[in-house]
Amino acid sequence: CCDTEPAVVEPAAGIELAAFIACPSGESDVVLYTVAGGGHTWPGAAVELPRETVGETTRLINATELLVHFFLLRANPQG
């Protein structure tokens, strides 16, 4: 099974990345990004939505790029 406690890093100010790693082959990795003060928005979105409605949008990370990278690594484990 994977590590019982996540490895936690801060890739940018106010952004926390918690990842369960050391999973044996065939088990799922789990990655969680937490945006301090973030609203109900897509991190890195080019469209600016009303802050009073949805809150702040962070530009410190790009959710689309992170998702693509996550799945590409799992589709091709060597790469």
C-alpha positions in Angstrom: 0.0 0.0 0.0 1.0 3.6 -0.3 2.6 5.7 2.4 0.2 6.3 5.3 1.0 10.0 5.5 1.2 12.3 2.5 4.4 14.1 1.5 3.5 17.8 1.7 5.3 20.6 -0.1 4.5 24.3 -1.0 5.1 24.7 -4.7 4.1 28.4 -4.5 3.1 30.8 -1.7 -0.4 29.8 -0.4 -0.4 26.6 -2.5 -0.1 23.2 -0.7 0.6 20.0 -2.5 -0.1 16.8 -0.5 0.8 13.5 -2.3 0.6 9.9 -1.2 3.6 8.3 -2.9 5.6 5.1 -2.7 2.6 3.2 -4.1 3.4 -0.3 -5.5 2.9 -0.7 -9.2 -0.8 -0.9 -10.1 -2.1 1.2 -7.3 -3.3 4.8 -7.7 -1.3 7.8 -6.6 -3.3 10.5 -4.8 -2.4 14.2 -5.3 -4.2 17.1 -3.6 -3.6 20.8 -4.3 -5.0 23.2 -1.7 -5.2 26.9 -2.6 -5.3 29.2 0.5 -8.0 31.8 -0.1 -9.0 30.4 -3.4 -12.5 30.7 -4.7 -14.7 28.3 -6.6 -12.7 28.8 -9.7 -10.2 26.9 -12.0 -6.6 27.7 -11.0 -4.8 29.5 -13.9 -8.1 30.2 -15.8 -7.8 32.9 -18.5 -11.4 34.0 -17.9 -11.9 36.4 -14.9 -15.2 35.7 -13.1 -16.8 38.1 -10.6 -14.9 37.8 -7.4 -18.0 38.7 -5.3 -19.7 35.6 -6.8 -16.9 32.9 -7.0 -14.0 34.3 -5.1 -10.3 34.6 -6.1 -8.7 32.8 -9.0 -5.0 31.9 -8.4 -2.5 32.3 -11.3 0.3 30.7 -9.3 -0.6 27.2 -10.7 -2.4 26.1 -13.8 -4.9 23.3 -13.1 -5.1 22.2 -16.8 -1.4 21.8 -17.1 -1.2 19.9 -13.8 -3.9 17.5 -14.8 -2.4 16.8 -18.3 1.0 16.2 -16.7 -0.5 13.9 -14.0 -2.3 11.7 -16.6 0.6 11.7 -19.2 2.9 10.3 -16.5 0.5 7.5 -15.7 -0.2 6.7 -19.4 3.5 6.4 -20.0 5.2 5.5 -16.7 8.7 5.8 -18.2 8.2 9.3 -19.1 
